[in-house]
Amino acid sequence: MQVVRAGEAPVFELPGVRFTVMAAPSLGSAGLCTWKLTVDPGAGGDQPHTVDRDEVFMVLDGTVQVTPDGDKLGAGDAVVVAAGEPIRLTNLGAGPAELYVAVTAGFTGTMADGTTVQPPWAQ
């Protein structure tokens, strides 16, 4: 068993978005990746991307919009984005939005321009 303490969890940042890693292969989880996603007001992905595995977003705080369907989610809501569906998440609130995200380890993301990535927070 490997314990990941919140204050010691790896953190990765992109403009307006912070990924706090709670489970990943580098943290002892061979099959599952989870992270806390903190999104600044108005921030989120400019362009949709896809992931080759199902991905689950669970809102802890704030209001976000998840496209392509444009569903607005609040605290306590969750959405399952099926593998291959475009994903774009935007924080609609006045304060930071916080979510937990879960996806199978080893996934590959494809950006709008066709670039493939295996993000460092999922390694």
ABEGO torsion letter per residue (X at the ends): XBBBBAAABBBBBBBGBBBBBABBAAAGBAABBBBBBBBBBGBEBABBBBBABBBBBBBABEBBBBOAAGBBBBBGBBBBBBBGBBBBBBBABABBBBBBBBBBBGBBBBBAAGBBBBBAAAX
